[in-house]
Amino acid sequence: MIEFRGADPAEFGERLDTVLDVYTSAMRPPAEQVAGRGSIMRNHATYPFFQCYFAEWRDAPEGVKIVGFAYGFRGAPGQWWHDVVHRSLADRAGRDVADAWLGYAFELAEIHVHPDYQRKGIGRAMITTLCAGRPERTAVLSTHDRPTVARHLYAAMGFVDLLSRFVFPGGYEEYAIVGRRLPLTPS
């Protein structure tokens, strides 16, 4: 049985090795990027209104096993992702549009499910749980701009493209920046 359990920033930091294992299994990043991703995640846990959920398999043979995680926080000026995306959206669509989407937004920073547990509704349930009761006006995130399972899930949940074929500074992969109004309602 899969259950969702909230984790505070301290527990998130304590479980970071497990979180990185799930991330690495799901995303398959180059090995040299994993340590940097861990530092970024640890830093995210210091952001205002950080909220995290673990998807736990309660009946695993080895005991409780984390098979997925999702976290986010309130985006604000001075945060790298927020500033880069806000500037790019303002350049392409105008400052009013950028402010409407990012001015009071919940940034879904990471949503990952171990491949052995994907396509079972865990990702959708984690997003719904994470966004429930949030006071922010919007939820925003970035995802690979390819026809992936995640991209399909976000579209099915009502997220719309704000930017497509977006390359972060210093990067090379294309991303889609997507958003939707809160609260989440069935779409």
N, C-alpha and C positions, 0 to 999 in steps of 0.2 A: 504494500500500500504506500502511495506517495502522499506525503504531507508537506505543507508549506509552513516554514517557521521563520519568524523575523529574527534578525541578528543585528546587534548594535555594532558601532564601529570597532570596538575592542574585540569582540568575538570574530568579526570579519577579518581583522588583522591576524588573530590567532589561527584562523582556518585558511589563511591565504595560500599555503602550499596546496591544499585540497582544491581550492577555488581555481588555482592556476592549472592543476591537473585537468579539471573539467574544461577550462578555457582551451588548453592545448589540444585536448582530444576533439573538441568541437571545431576549433578554428584552424588547427594545423599550421601555426605560424612558424617561420624559420626559428631554429633553436636560439639564435643570438638575440632574438627579440623578446624572449620570455622574461628575462630578468627586468628589462625596461618596463614591460607591461605590468609586472608585479609592483614596481615602484609607482607607476601611474595609479594603479588600483589602491595602493596603500594611501596615496595622497588624496584620492577621491573620497576616502572615508573621513577626511577632515573637513569636507565641504558642508555648507549649511544645509540642514534638513536631509542629511544622508539617510537613506532607507534601503535595507537589504532583506531579501528573502532567500532561503535555501529550500530547494526541493529535495526532500529526504525520503529515501526508500527505507521504510521502517522495518521491513521483514527480510532485509538482506542477510545472507548467511553469516557475514562478518559483523552483523549488528547494523546500526543506523549508518547509511551511506548517502553522502551528498551526491546527487545525480544532476543537479542543475542549480543555477543561482541567477539572480537578477538584482540589480541595484540602480539607484538613481539619486538625484539631489536637485535642489533648486539651482538653476543656472543663474550666473551673475557676472557682471563685468569684472574682468581680472582673471577669469578662468579661461585657459587657452582655447578649448573647444568652443565655448560660448563666443569669445571674441572673434575667432576666425570665421565661424559660421555667420554671426551677426553682420560682420563687415561684408562678407561675400553676398549674403542675401540682400543687404542694403544696396550694394552695387548693382545687383541684377534686377531687383524688384522695388527698390525704394526703402527709405528709412522707416516709413510708417508700417510697411509690411513686415520688415525685420523686427520692429518693436512689438507689433501685434503677436508675432509668433514666439519671440524670444524674450520679451520684456518681463514676463512673469511665467516662466516655463519650468516644468519638471523635466530634467534631462535624464533619459533612460540611458545610462552609460554602458552597461553590460547586461546582456541577456543570453545565457548559454545553457544548453542541455547536452549532456554527454550523448554521443551518437547512438549508444545502445538504448537510449530512452527517448529518442526523438520520435516525432509523429504520433505522440500519445496525448497531445493536448497540454503538456506540461508548460511549454513556452507561453502559450496563450493564457493559461491559468496564472502563471507567474506575473505576466504583464498586468492582467486584470487585478490581481491581488496587490501588486505594487502601486498601482494607480488609484485604488479605491480610497475615496475620502480625501484625496489630495486637494489642497486649496488653490493650486496654480491654475492658470487659465488654459494652458496647453501642455502637451507632452511632445517631446521632440527626441530624435535619435538619428544616428547615421548607420548605414548598412551598405554592404557591397552592392554596387549598382549592376547586378547580374540577376538572372531569373533563379534565385535561390529559394529554398524553403522559407527562410526568414523573411525575405522580401515579399513573398506571397502571403505569409502570415500577417505582416504589418498592413498590407493592402486590404486583406480580408477584415482586419480590425478597424478599418476606416482611416488609416494614416494616408496622407496625400504627399506627393513629392513637393518639396519646397525648392530643392536644388537637385539636379541630376548630373551625372558625369563629373562630379566634384572631386578634385584632387587636393588633399590637404597639403599645406606647405611642407616641402621636404619629402613628400610621398610620391607614389607613382600609381597606386591603385585608384580606380574610380569608385566613388561612393555616391549614394543617394542620401540626402538629408530629408527626412520625412517628419510630419507632425500631424497632430489631430487635436481638436478641442477636448477639454475635460469638462465634465466627467466622462469616463468611458461608458458607453451604453451599447447594447447589442447592435451590430451593424449588419 
